């Protein structure tokens, strides 16, 4: 199975930058429902801001489902490219085995402060990348994002691009279907849902 470039029908937000996913504030989980000082005007977070945070995030948590049931959660590095979030894992690792059984997954990133920060959840189906041109573009995106961690011989993930080229690491593409943003700004909470 290989990932091909998205068509306008598959990812209109990437083919036409003026179009955005549907964005809505869920007041049930936002300060709009229980206003406190400064929270009366809480609004949904724009997708452009969420994308900026995806680009800035260095660690994501990949959530996959074990064939016998139950989640498997592990940290990964990930890069956004052409409307898709990418991560990799070894072909024999639990994530890869889980995804061969059930492609549904989520990638999460954020912080652990109660009153500050922004958490993101991107849900979709993980598809292994088979197109060499897409693989090279994503390796370049990884190198641009993580810099010396990948490009330097002393880097933590040096050699990951070659591992992907040799299929020692499988690159997975997660085209978002739904994403969630959980904002905390000095105790003012927001819950945004984006539908693609």
Phi, psi and omega in degrees: 000138180226155179266129177255164179300139181293143174270171179300327180289327183283317184222073183298334181292332181271329181281330180230093187304341180283341178272145183230160173296161174295130183240130177216144175272131175263099185296338180300330184242022181238164180293348178297332180280327182231070188300140170229173184310127179086355186258356185296333184252027181299136182230167176295148176277134179290148180300325179301321178291319177298317178298320178300320180289326175298316180296326182279337184288134180263326182241136175236157173253121178269127179246119176233168181249130177292147180304327180274002182104154180095146182279154170237127186231130181208149179283145178216164167264152184209150179226143177268134176208125171055042175085009185225145175259129185245143170214166181227162177201161177293147183296337179261000181286160184304320181301313182296319178296319178297314184291334175294333180271320184212112185285348180296136178202173175220146173241127184239147173208157179157207182233187182233021177273142180287330188244355180223150172118183182208122179256144180233141174232125177244121181249143177181198176247132180273124179242132177293142181272125178246343183282117182301327180293317177296318179304313181295321178296320181287322175301317177298321178294319175300313182297321179293322183284312189262353173052232186299339177300335180248319188278335181274143178300335178269000184292146181305321183247025178302135180094357182296324179297314178295323177298321177294318180298324181275356185068021171284341172229135179265128176269126179249141177252129177242100174282121185296137172257314176221146174222152181230142175235132181239102183265145175223109183237095182055042178087359176267119188255145174222148178228110182249139174242132174246130178244128185260000000 
